[in-house]
Amino acid sequence: MIHVPEDMTVTADASVTLATLQATLARSRQWLPLDPPDSGLTLRAVLDRNESGPHRFGYGAVRDYVIGLKVTLADGRVVKSGGQVVKNVAGYDLQKLFIGGGGTLGVIKEVTFKLRPIPEVECLVQQCCASLDAAGVAIESVIESELTPTVFDLHRLPERGLQPDSTSTVEPTPKRTEVRAPFTIVLGFDGTKEDVDWQLALATKLGFQQPTTLDYDKAFRTEAGSLRKLSVLPSKLIEALRSLGDEPFVARAGNGIVFHRTDIAMPQNNLPTHLLRRMKDAFDPKRLLPDLPA
């Protein structure tokens, strides 16, 4: 691993875990602004899956921080794209082809990231809403305000609590049941203490008064069942969430990304499959690497 704090860049083998990278960078008060729930993922997995977390709204996705990539192609050739400095215009910008490609075009071996300083302060607050309509109004109030959150999520998780068993003929025995939580909007602010305090004061006026954490994201990911991802325009988010009924979800309210586990029919993402096939034919004509998803 080559970390150059004064240039705010790092070059690491793709087999290094994100947690190891962040721990190394933290010694210089720097970080890679990515926070997927599983920090044990390797950098290769993060890039292949285009992983991100709640901070995506304020900081962007992994492709926004990759400035150099080394990839082994299906025929054994090693190609490099970008470089190890931020201001680099050498070669074609090929790295974006491989990010989110799931290893279908090549095996990522090494990556160079640009970094950010660790914020002086970070605070998270939430507001609970009784309905999606109320959540939509609250989301709109944030968008129209002067707030610049780095986290802007909406979630609804199952809450487990003890309730009496009304079917019993003897004295009711509490049993664990699942109760639907209200819709919760989470805002995160970071930066200098003065800036965060100003934003918190404004957020309080909009109804965001309860401190919170990002534990909801990890808790939802660790629940049983296959996780599904839906991407819509942020303006269509509430409409898309209605299709989930009472099912739990975690949504990036500012990005239009919804994670859920429902089996009901959802709007399909229109991918340019013909272009993806052409890229696959060019980089892996013998189909030695994993195939594109159906």
C-alpha positions as CSV (number, residue, x, y, z in Angstrom):
1,M,0.0,0.0,0.0
2,I,1.4,3.4,-1.0
3,H,-0.2,6.3,0.9
4,V,0.9,9.8,0.1
5,P,-0.9,12.0,2.7
6,E,0.4,15.3,1.2
7,D,-1.2,14.4,-2.2
8,M,-4.2,12.8,-0.5
9,T,-3.9,9.7,-2.6
10,V,-3.4,6.0,-1.9
11,T,-2.6,3.0,-4.1
12,A,-3.5,-0.4,-2.8
13,D,-3.7,-4.0,-3.9
14,A,-7.4,-4.9,-4.7
15,S,-7.2,-7.8,-2.2
16,V,-6.9,-5.4,0.7
17,T,-10.1,-5.0,2.8
18,L,-11.8,-1.6,3.0
19,A,-11.5,-1.7,6.8
20,T,-7.8,-2.2,6.6
21,L,-7.5,0.7,4.1
22,Q,-9.6,3.1,6.3
23,A,-7.6,2.2,9.4
24,T,-4.3,3.0,7.6
25,L,-5.7,6.3,6.3
26,A,-7.1,7.4,9.6
27,R,-3.6,7.7,11.1
28,S,-3.2,10.7,8.8
29,R,-6.7,12.0,9.5
30,Q,-7.9,11.0,6.0
31,W,-10.4,8.5,4.6
32,L,-12.0,7.1,1.5
33,P,-15.6,8.4,1.7
34,L,-17.2,5.0,1.2
35,D,-19.3,3.3,3.9
36,P,-20.9,0.1,2.7
37,P,-22.4,-1.9,5.7
38,D,-19.8,-4.6,5.3
39,S,-16.4,-2.9,5.8
40,G,-14.8,-6.4,5.5
41,L,-15.2,-6.4,1.8
42,T,-12.1,-6.3,-0.3
43,L,-11.5,-3.3,-2.5
44,R,-12.0,-5.6,-5.5
45,A,-15.5,-6.5,-4.2
46,V,-16.3,-2.9,-3.5
47,L,-15.4,-1.9,-7.1
48,D,-17.0,-5.0,-8.8
49,R,-20.3,-4.3,-7.0
50,N,-20.1,-0.5,-7.0
51,E,-20.8,-0.6,-3.3
52,S,-21.7,2.5,-1.3
53,G,-23.5,3.4,1.9
54,P,-25.5,6.2,3.4
55,H,-22.8,8.8,2.7
56,R,-23.3,8.4,-1.0
57,F,-25.6,11.4,-1.2
58,G,-23.0,13.8,0.1
59,Y,-19.8,12.2,-1.1
60,G,-20.7,10.3,-4.3
61,A,-20.0,6.7,-5.4
62,V,-16.7,4.8,-5.6
63,R,-16.2,5.7,-9.2
64,D,-15.9,9.3,-8.1
65,Y,-12.7,8.5,-6.2
66,V,-10.9,6.1,-8.5
67,I,-8.0,7.9,-10.4
68,G,-6.1,4.8,-11.4
69,L,-6.7,1.1,-12.0
70,K,-4.7,-2.0,-12.9
71,V,-6.7,-4.8,-14.4
72,T,-5.9,-8.3,-15.7
73,L,-7.9,-9.1,-18.8
74,A,-9.3,-12.5,-19.8
75,D,-6.3,-13.2,-22.2
76,G,-3.8,-12.5,-19.4
77,R,-2.8,-9.0,-20.5
78,V,-2.5,-6.3,-17.7
79,V,-3.9,-2.9,-18.6
80,K,-3.5,0.3,-16.7
81,S,-5.9,3.3,-16.7
82,G,-5.3,6.7,-15.1
83,G,-2.4,7.2,-12.8
84,Q,-1.4,7.9,-9.2
85,V,-1.9,11.6,-9.0
86,V,-5.2,13.5,-9.0
87,K,-4.4,15.7,-12.0
88,N,-3.8,13.0,-14.6
89,V,-4.9,13.0,-18.2
90,A,-2.8,10.0,-19.5
91,G,-4.6,7.4,-21.5
92,Y,-8.3,6.6,-21.9
93,D,-10.6,6.7,-18.9
94,L,-11.2,3.0,-18.9
95,Q,-11.6,2.4,-15.2
96,K,-15.3,3.3,-15.3
97,L,-15.9,0.3,-17.5
98,F,-14.7,-2.1,-14.8
99,I,-16.4,-0.4,-11.8
100,G,-19.7,-2.2,-11.2
101,G,-18.8,-4.8,-13.8
102,G,-18.9,-7.7,-11.4
103,G,-15.6,-9.0,-12.8
104,T,-17.2,-9.7,-16.2
105,L,-14.6,-7.7,-18.1
106,G,-11.4,-8.2,-16.1
107,V,-10.0,-8.9,-12.7
108,I,-9.1,-5.7,-10.8
109,K,-5.6,-6.1,-9.3
110,E,-4.7,-2.6,-8.0
111,V,-6.5,0.7,-7.5
112,T,-5.5,4.3,-6.8
113,F,-8.0,6.5,-4.9
114,K,-8.1,10.2,-4.2
115,L,-9.0,10.9,-0.5
116,R,-10.8,13.3,1.7
117,P,-9.8,14.7,5.2
118,I,-11.8,13.2,8.1
119,P,-14.4,15.8,9.1
120,E,-13.9,17.6,12.4
121,V,-17.5,16.8,13.5
122,E,-20.4,14.6,12.3
123,C,-23.9,14.5,13.6
124,L,-27.0,12.5,12.6
125,V,-30.6,13.4,13.3
126,Q,-33.9,11.8,12.3
127,Q,-37.6,12.5,12.0
128,C,-40.3,9.9,12.1
129,C,-43.4,10.2,9.9
130,A,-46.7,8.3,10.2
131,S,-47.2,7.9,6.4
132,L,-45.3,8.0,3.1
133,D,-47.2,11.2,2.2
134,A,-45.8,12.9,5.4
135,A,-42.4,11.6,4.6
136,G,-42.6,13.0,1.1
137,V,-43.5,16.4,2.5
138,A,-40.6,16.3,4.9
139,I,-38.1,15.2,2.2
140,E,-39.3,18.1,0.0
141,S,-38.8,20.6,2.9
142,V,-35.1,19.4,3.1
143,I,-34.6,19.7,-0.6
144,E,-36.0,23.3,-0.7
145,S,-34.0,24.4,2.4
146,E,-30.4,25.6,2.6
147,L,-29.3,22.3,4.2
148,T,-26.5,20.3,2.6
149,P,-26.6,16.9,4.3
150,T,-24.0,14.2,3.6
151,V,-26.6,11.5,4.6
152,F,-30.2,11.7,3.3
153,D,-32.0,8.4,3.9
154,L,-35.6,7.2,4.4
155,H,-36.2,3.8,6.0
156,R,-38.8,1.5,7.4
157,L,-37.6,-1.4,9.4
158,P,-39.4,-4.2,11.3
159,E,-39.4,-3.6,15.0
160,R,-39.6,-6.7,17.3
161,G,-41.4,-6.2,20.6
162,L,-43.2,-8.2,23.2
163,Q,-47.0,-8.4,23.0
164,P,-49.5,-10.6,24.9
165,D,-50.7,-13.8,23.2
166,S,-54.5,-13.2,22.9
167,T,-55.2,-16.8,21.7
168,S,-54.2,-18.4,25.0
169,T,-56.9,-19.6,27.4
170,V,-54.6,-19.1,30.4
171,E,-53.0,-15.9,31.6
172,P,-51.5,-14.2,28.5
173,T,-47.9,-14.9,27.9
174,P,-45.8,-12.3,26.2
175,K,-44.5,-13.4,22.8
176,R,-42.2,-11.8,20.3
177,T,-44.0,-10.4,17.3
178,E,-43.0,-8.1,14.5
179,V,-44.4,-4.6,14.4
180,R,-43.9,-2.2,11.5
181,A,-41.9,0.9,12.4
182,P,-42.9,4.4,11.2
183,F,-41.2,5.9,8.2
184,T,-37.9,7.5,9.3
185,I,-35.9,10.1,7.6
186,V,-32.2,10.4,8.6
187,L,-30.0,13.4,7.9
188,G,-26.2,13.5,8.5
189,F,-24.0,16.6,8.6
190,D,-20.3,16.9,8.8
191,G,-17.5,19.5,8.6
192,T,-16.4,22.1,11.0
193,K,-18.2,22.4,14.3
194,E,-19.6,25.9,13.4
195,D,-21.0,24.6,10.1
196,V,-22.6,21.5,11.6
197,D,-24.1,23.5,14.5
198,W,-25.7,25.9,12.0
199,Q,-27.2,23.0,9.9
200,L,-28.4,21.2,13.0
201,A,-30.3,24.4,14.1
202,L,-31.9,24.6,10.7
203,A,-32.8,20.9,10.7
204,T,-34.4,21.2,14.1
205,K,-36.8,23.8,12.7
206,L,-37.8,21.3,10.1
207,G,-38.6,18.6,12.7
208,F,-35.3,16.7,12.8
209,Q,-34.7,16.7,16.5
210,Q,-33.8,13.2,17.5
211,P,-30.2,12.1,17.5
212,T,-29.6,8.8,15.7
213,T,-26.9,6.5,14.2
214,L,-26.4,4.6,10.9
215,D,-27.0,1.2,12.6
216,Y,-30.3,0.9,10.6
217,D,-28.4,0.3,7.4
218,K,-26.3,-2.6,8.7
219,A,-29.3,-4.1,10.6
220,F,-31.4,-4.1,7.4
221,R,-28.6,-5.7,5.3
222,T,-28.1,-8.5,7.9
223,E,-31.8,-9.6,7.9
224,A,-32.6,-12.9,6.2
225,G,-33.7,-12.9,2.6
226,S,-32.3,-11.9,-0.7
227,L,-31.6,-8.2,-1.0
228,R,-32.9,-6.4,-4.1
229,K,-32.0,-3.0,-5.5
230,L,-34.2,-0.5,-7.3
231,S,-33.1,2.8,-8.8
232,V,-35.6,5.5,-9.7
233,L,-35.5,9.2,-10.1
234,P,-35.5,10.9,-6.7
235,S,-38.7,12.7,-7.7
236,K,-40.4,9.2,-8.2
237,L,-39.1,7.7,-4.9
238,I,-42.4,8.0,-2.9
239,E,-44.4,6.6,-5.8
240,A,-42.0,3.6,-6.1
241,L,-42.1,3.0,-2.3
242,R,-45.9,2.6,-2.4
243,S,-45.4,-0.5,-4.5
244,L,-43.7,-2.1,-1.6
245,G,-46.8,-2.1,0.6
246,D,-45.9,-2.7,4.2
247,E,-42.5,-4.3,3.4
248,P,-39.3,-2.9,5.1
249,F,-36.8,-0.9,3.0
250,V,-33.9,1.4,3.2
251,A,-33.8,4.2,0.6
252,R,-31.3,6.8,-0.4
253,A,-33.8,9.6,-0.5
254,G,-31.5,12.0,-2.2
255,N,-30.3,9.5,-4.9
256,G,-33.5,7.4,-5.6
257,I,-31.9,4.1,-4.6
258,V,-34.1,1.6,-2.8
259,F,-33.0,-1.6,-1.1
260,H,-35.8,-4.1,-0.3
261,R,-36.7,-7.8,-0.2
262,T,-40.2,-7.9,-1.6
263,D,-41.2,-10.4,-4.3
264,I,-43.9,-8.1,-5.9
265,A,-43.4,-6.8,-9.4
266,M,-41.3,-3.6,-9.4
267,P,-40.4,-1.2,-12.2
268,Q,-37.5,-2.6,-14.3
269,N,-34.2,-0.7,-14.7
270,N,-33.7,-0.1,-18.5
271,L,-30.1,-1.2,-19.0
272,P,-28.4,-0.9,-22.4
273,T,-27.9,-4.7,-22.7
274,H,-26.8,-4.5,-26.3
275,L,-23.9,-2.2,-25.3
276,L,-23.0,-4.4,-22.4
277,R,-22.8,-7.4,-24.7
278,R,-20.6,-5.6,-27.2
279,M,-18.2,-4.7,-24.3
280,K,-18.3,-8.4,-23.2
281,D,-17.5,-9.6,-26.7
282,A,-14.6,-7.2,-26.9
283,F,-13.0,-7.9,-23.6
284,D,-13.9,-11.6,-23.1
285,P,-14.8,-13.2,-26.4
286,K,-14.1,-16.7,-25.1
287,R,-16.3,-16.2,-22.0
288,L,-13.6,-17.1,-19.5
289,L,-14.8,-14.6,-16.9
290,P,-18.2,-14.5,-15.2
291,D,-21.0,-13.8,-17.6
292,L,-23.2,-10.7,-17.5
293,P,-26.3,-11.0,-15.3
294,A,-29.5,-12.1,-17.1
